[in-house]
Amino acid sequence: MSKRTGKHKLEVPAKTSTLKMSGPSWQLQTAKARFSEVFRRTRTEGPQLITRQGKEGVVMISDEQYERLVSRSHQPRSIVQFFRESPLVGVELNLERDKDQGRNIEL
């Protein structure tokens, strides 16, 4: 399953597993009340796990970490690079077309 958010396509697992993080964990209510601190710690200490009733969890990460995860580096930098890396490199394609005779029109 995938979801689109903004300009990135994110792969979302169909079934989530228990997340094991060695870093801090925040209850949702605490994270909301102390959002500035959670934000600052995310930037300085790394990902912050936020849970609801100790079960469901989300992870807050910095924008730099997010960009690394969705890594644009896998996208070609130019159309030339795209074709050079294409899985069709070396495949013989028949690109010949029949000559177009045009059509008859009444004047």
QUIVEN-V531600 format. One record per residue. N is the residue number from 1. RES is the residue in one letter. OMEGA is omega in radians with two decimals (NA if undefined). Layout:
N:RES:OMEGA  N:RES:OMEGA
//
This chain:
1:M:3.09  2:S:3.11  3:K:3.06  4:R:3.04  5:T:-3.13  6:G:-3.09  7:K:-3.07  8:H:3.03  9:K:-3.09  10:L:3.03  11:E:-3.12  12:V:3.14  13:P:-3.13  14:A:3.13  15:K:-3.11  16:T:3.11  17:S:3.11  18:T:-3.12  19:L:3.10  20:K:3.10  21:M:3.12  22:S:-3.11  23:G:-3.08  24:P:3.08  25:S:-3.10  26:W:2.94  27:Q:-3.07  28:L:-3.11  29:Q:3.13  30:T:3.14  31:A:3.10  32:K:-3.11  33:A:-3.08  34:R:-3.04  35:F:-3.13  36:S:3.12  37:E:3.10  38:V:3.12  39:F:-3.12  40:R:-3.14  41:R:3.08  42:T:-3.13  43:R:-3.04  44:T:-3.05  45:E:-3.13  46:G:-3.04  47:P:3.13  48:Q:3.13  49:L:3.11  50:I:-3.08  51:T:3.04  52:R:-3.11  53:Q:3.08  54:G:-3.08  55:K:-3.07  56:E:-3.12  57:G:2.97  58:V:-3.14  59:V:3.05  60:M:3.11  61:I:3.12  62:S:3.12  63:D:3.09  64:E:3.11  65:Q:3.12  66:Y:3.14  67:E:3.10  68:R:-3.13  69:L:-3.12  70:V:3.05  71:S:3.06  72:R:-3.07  73:S:3.12  74:H:3.11  75:Q:-3.14  76:P:-3.13  77:R:3.14  78:S:3.11  79:I:3.11  80:V:3.11  81:Q:3.12  82:F:-3.12  83:F:3.09  84:R:-3.11  85:E:-3.10  86:S:3.06  87:P:3.14  88:L:3.11  89:V:3.11  90:G:3.12  91:V:3.12  92:E:3.12  93:L:3.07  94:N:-3.08  95:L:3.13  96:E:3.12  97:R:3.02  98:D:3.13  99:K:-3.14  100:D:-3.13  101:Q:-3.10  102:G:3.14  103:R:3.12  104:N:3.08  105:I:3.10  106:E:3.10  107:L:NA
//
